[in-house]
Amino acid sequence: MGASVGSEFGARPLVSKKEAEIAQPPALSSASANALTGREQEVLSYLAQGLTNTQIANQLLITRTTVNSYLRTIYSKLGVTSRASAIRYSWDHKLIE
């Protein structure tokens, strides 16, 4: 019992335990944290509330394309690649309340 699923067939895990650990994004210097504009902070706040890009656009009276542009910039500044990572990073570094 206790063996992993598929081990009875000689299957190996797709990734090692080390690879499976969640990688933390690089530390954001206070200068970088302050580099988010007010509008980027607004977008990040709505993102953390679970709003879709369309909903964020409607709230801020901008287009979805503009929201996508803000998100790309936010991801770049925070050193992340996904919505979930951006939200996690912003909570961990107290960029949003």
PyRosetta script that sets phi, psi and omega in degrees:
from pyrosetta import init, pose_from_sequence

init()
pose = pose_from_sequence("MGASVGSEFGARPLVSKKEAEIAQPPALSSASANALTGREQEVLSYLAQGLTNTQIANQLLITRTTVNSYLRTIYSKLGVTSRASAIRYSWDHKLIE")
pose.set_psi(1, -148.5)
pose.set_omega(1, 172.5)
pose.set_phi(2, 47.0)
pose.set_psi(2, -13.1)
pose.set_omega(2, 179.3)
pose.set_phi(3, -74.0)
pose.set_psi(3, 156.9)
pose.set_omega(3, -179.4)
pose.set_phi(4, -73.6)
pose.set_psi(4, 158.9)
pose.set_omega(4, -180.0)
pose.set_phi(5, -59.3)
pose.set_psi(5, 131.9)
pose.set_omega(5, 177.8)
pose.set_phi(6, 88.5)
pose.set_psi(6, -10.4)
pose.set_omega(6, -176.6)
pose.set_phi(7, -66.3)
pose.set_psi(7, -26.6)
pose.set_omega(7, 178.6)
pose.set_phi(8, -67.1)
pose.set_psi(8, -16.4)
pose.set_omega(8, 178.0)
pose.set_phi(9, -101.9)
pose.set_psi(9, 5.5)
pose.set_omega(9, 179.9)
pose.set_phi(10, 82.2)
pose.set_psi(10, 14.3)
pose.set_omega(10, -179.5)
pose.set_phi(11, -72.4)
pose.set_psi(11, 143.5)
pose.set_omega(11, 176.2)
pose.set_phi(12, -107.2)
pose.set_psi(12, 152.6)
pose.set_omega(12, 176.6)
pose.set_phi(13, -62.5)
pose.set_psi(13, 149.6)
pose.set_omega(13, 179.4)
pose.set_phi(14, -69.0)
pose.set_psi(14, -31.9)
pose.set_omega(14, 177.8)
pose.set_phi(15, -132.7)
pose.set_psi(15, 153.8)
pose.set_omega(15, 177.4)
pose.set_phi(16, -74.1)
pose.set_psi(16, 165.8)
pose.set_omega(16, 177.4)
pose.set_phi(17, -59.8)
pose.set_psi(17, -40.1)
pose.set_omega(17, -179.7)
pose.set_phi(18, -62.1)
pose.set_psi(18, -44.0)
pose.set_omega(18, 179.5)
pose.set_phi(19, -67.0)
pose.set_psi(19, -28.9)
pose.set_omega(19, -177.0)
pose.set_phi(20, -77.1)
pose.set_psi(20, -16.9)
pose.set_omega(20, 179.4)
pose.set_phi(21, -64.2)
pose.set_psi(21, 143.9)
pose.set_omega(21, -179.8)
pose.set_phi(22, -72.2)
pose.set_psi(22, 122.9)
pose.set_omega(22, 179.0)
pose.set_phi(23, -78.5)
pose.set_psi(23, 132.1)
pose.set_omega(23, 177.2)
pose.set_phi(24, -84.8)
pose.set_psi(24, 137.7)
pose.set_omega(24, 177.1)
pose.set_phi(25, -65.0)
pose.set_psi(25, 158.5)
pose.set_omega(25, -180.0)
pose.set_phi(26, -60.9)
pose.set_psi(26, 149.9)
pose.set_omega(26, 179.9)
pose.set_phi(27, -61.9)
pose.set_psi(27, 137.7)
pose.set_omega(27, -179.1)
pose.set_phi(28, -97.0)
pose.set_psi(28, 121.6)
pose.set_omega(28, 178.8)
pose.set_phi(29, -66.9)
pose.set_psi(29, 158.0)
pose.set_omega(29, -179.9)
pose.set_phi(30, -60.9)
pose.set_psi(30, -32.1)
pose.set_omega(30, 177.6)
pose.set_phi(31, -64.6)
pose.set_psi(31, -39.9)
pose.set_omega(31, 179.2)
pose.set_phi(32, -69.7)
pose.set_psi(32, -39.9)
pose.set_omega(32, 179.1)
pose.set_phi(33, -61.3)
pose.set_psi(33, -38.3)
pose.set_omega(33, 178.9)
pose.set_phi(34, -76.2)
pose.set_psi(34, -11.3)
pose.set_omega(34, -178.7)
pose.set_phi(35, -73.4)
pose.set_psi(35, -16.2)
pose.set_omega(35, 175.3)
pose.set_phi(36, -68.2)
pose.set_psi(36, 129.0)
pose.set_omega(36, 177.8)
pose.set_phi(37, -72.1)
pose.set_psi(37, 168.3)
pose.set_omega(37, 177.0)
pose.set_phi(38, -58.2)
pose.set_psi(38, -41.6)
pose.set_omega(38, -179.5)
pose.set_phi(39, -67.2)
pose.set_psi(39, -40.6)
pose.set_omega(39, 177.7)
pose.set_phi(40, -62.6)
pose.set_psi(40, -38.2)
pose.set_omega(40, 177.0)
pose.set_phi(41, -65.0)
pose.set_psi(41, -37.9)
pose.set_omega(41, 176.3)
pose.set_phi(42, -62.5)
pose.set_psi(42, -47.2)
pose.set_omega(42, 179.9)
pose.set_phi(43, -60.6)
pose.set_psi(43, -44.7)
pose.set_omega(43, 179.8)
pose.set_phi(44, -62.5)
pose.set_psi(44, -38.6)
pose.set_omega(44, 178.2)
pose.set_phi(45, -63.5)
pose.set_psi(45, -45.8)
pose.set_omega(45, 177.3)
pose.set_phi(46, -64.7)
pose.set_psi(46, -37.9)
pose.set_omega(46, 177.5)
pose.set_phi(47, -59.2)
pose.set_psi(47, -45.1)
pose.set_omega(47, -179.5)
pose.set_phi(48, -66.0)
pose.set_psi(48, -23.6)
pose.set_omega(48, 176.9)
pose.set_phi(49, -81.0)
pose.set_psi(49, -5.4)
pose.set_omega(49, 176.8)
pose.set_phi(50, 92.2)
pose.set_psi(50, 11.7)
pose.set_omega(50, 179.8)
pose.set_phi(51, -72.7)
pose.set_psi(51, 148.0)
pose.set_omega(51, 174.9)
pose.set_phi(52, -78.1)
pose.set_psi(52, 168.9)
pose.set_omega(52, 177.5)
pose.set_phi(53, -59.6)
pose.set_psi(53, -40.3)
pose.set_omega(53, 178.8)
pose.set_phi(54, -63.1)
pose.set_psi(54, -44.0)
pose.set_omega(54, 179.6)
pose.set_phi(55, -65.0)
pose.set_psi(55, -40.1)
pose.set_omega(55, 177.2)
pose.set_phi(56, -62.4)
pose.set_psi(56, -44.8)
pose.set_omega(56, 179.4)
pose.set_phi(57, -58.8)
pose.set_psi(57, -44.3)
pose.set_omega(57, 179.8)
pose.set_phi(58, -64.1)
pose.set_psi(58, -40.8)
pose.set_omega(58, 179.9)
pose.set_phi(59, -64.4)
pose.set_psi(59, -39.0)
pose.set_omega(59, -175.1)
pose.set_phi(60, -96.8)
pose.set_psi(60, 0.3)
pose.set_omega(60, -179.7)
pose.set_phi(61, 57.3)
pose.set_psi(61, 46.1)
pose.set_omega(61, 176.6)
pose.set_phi(62, -131.4)
pose.set_psi(62, 172.4)
pose.set_omega(62, 180.0)
pose.set_phi(63, -84.0)
pose.set_psi(63, 161.8)
pose.set_omega(63, 175.1)
pose.set_phi(64, -61.9)
pose.set_psi(64, -35.0)
pose.set_omega(64, 178.3)
pose.set_phi(65, -61.2)
pose.set_psi(65, -39.8)
pose.set_omega(65, 177.7)
pose.set_phi(66, -67.0)
pose.set_psi(66, -40.3)
pose.set_omega(66, 176.4)
pose.set_phi(67, -60.3)
pose.set_psi(67, -45.6)
pose.set_omega(67, 178.5)
pose.set_phi(68, -58.5)
pose.set_psi(68, -39.8)
pose.set_omega(68, 178.7)
pose.set_phi(69, -64.3)
pose.set_psi(69, -45.3)
pose.set_omega(69, 176.8)
pose.set_phi(70, -59.7)
pose.set_psi(70, -43.3)
pose.set_omega(70, -178.6)
pose.set_phi(71, -63.1)
pose.set_psi(71, -42.3)
pose.set_omega(71, 177.4)
pose.set_phi(72, -59.5)
pose.set_psi(72, -42.8)
pose.set_omega(72, 179.8)
pose.set_phi(73, -65.8)
pose.set_psi(73, -43.2)
pose.set_omega(73, 178.7)
pose.set_phi(74, -61.4)
pose.set_psi(74, -49.1)
pose.set_omega(74, 179.7)
pose.set_phi(75, -56.6)
pose.set_psi(75, -43.6)
pose.set_omega(75, -179.4)
pose.set_phi(76, -62.9)
pose.set_psi(76, -46.6)
pose.set_omega(76, -178.7)
pose.set_phi(77, -65.4)
pose.set_psi(77, -35.0)
pose.set_omega(77, -179.2)
pose.set_phi(78, -86.8)
pose.set_psi(78, -13.5)
pose.set_omega(78, -179.3)
pose.set_phi(79, 73.8)
pose.set_psi(79, 36.3)
pose.set_omega(79, 179.9)
pose.set_phi(80, -123.2)
pose.set_psi(80, 171.8)
pose.set_omega(80, -177.1)
pose.set_phi(81, -128.7)
pose.set_psi(81, 4.7)
pose.set_omega(81, -178.0)
pose.set_phi(82, -148.3)
pose.set_psi(82, 164.9)
pose.set_omega(82, 177.4)
pose.set_phi(83, -59.0)
pose.set_psi(83, -48.7)
pose.set_omega(83, -177.4)
pose.set_phi(84, -61.0)
pose.set_psi(84, -41.9)
pose.set_omega(84, 179.3)
pose.set_phi(85, -65.0)
pose.set_psi(85, -39.6)
pose.set_omega(85, 178.9)
pose.set_phi(86, -63.9)
pose.set_psi(86, -43.5)
pose.set_omega(86, 179.2)
pose.set_phi(87, -64.4)
pose.set_psi(87, -47.8)
pose.set_omega(87, -179.8)
pose.set_phi(88, -59.7)
pose.set_psi(88, -45.7)
pose.set_omega(88, -179.5)
pose.set_phi(89, -61.7)
pose.set_psi(89, -43.8)
pose.set_omega(89, -177.9)
pose.set_phi(90, -66.2)
pose.set_psi(90, -35.2)
pose.set_omega(90, 175.9)
pose.set_phi(91, -69.8)
pose.set_psi(91, -47.1)
pose.set_omega(91, -178.4)
pose.set_phi(92, -59.7)
pose.set_psi(92, -34.4)
pose.set_omega(92, -176.9)
pose.set_phi(93, -104.4)
pose.set_psi(93, 13.0)
pose.set_omega(93, 175.3)
pose.set_phi(94, 53.4)
pose.set_psi(94, 40.8)
pose.set_omega(94, 175.8)
pose.set_phi(95, -82.6)
pose.set_psi(95, -19.8)
pose.set_omega(95, 175.6)
pose.set_phi(96, -131.4)
pose.set_psi(96, 160.0)
pose.set_omega(96, -179.1)
pose.set_phi(97, -97.4)
pose.dump_pdb("model.pdb")
